[in-house]
Amino acid sequence: MLQINSSRVSRWDQHGREHIVHVTRTGAQRLMSCDTCGWRKKVQFLPWLKAEEHLAEEHQATVDPTAG
C-alpha cells in the first residue's frame, strides 16, 4: 500500500509570488518548513491549517491557486 509522507500548502501573495510550506510526516509528528523564510515547526494536529496561518500572517499570501 502506498503511503504519502509529504505534502505542501501553497498560496500566492498580492504581488503574484508563490509561497510554499512543505509538510513531512514521521509517525504521529509532522514537520512544517517554509521555502520562503526557512521557518520550521513540529506539530501533531492540523498541520495544513497551521501552514495556511503562517503563510497568511508572515507573507500575506492568501490566494489559493487550487480554488476555482
C-alpha angles and dihedrals in degrees: 000000000000117000122197109216099174140040138159141228116211130185134171125229127220090270094058096254119141119228121193134196115192119211116203122187125215111172109305093339125086125198119209121200128180118219092204103053105009093244112161131187137169115224136169103197134042098357094167092054091049090048090053090049091052092050093048097044101038103031104020086234106151106141111106109214091204095054111101 
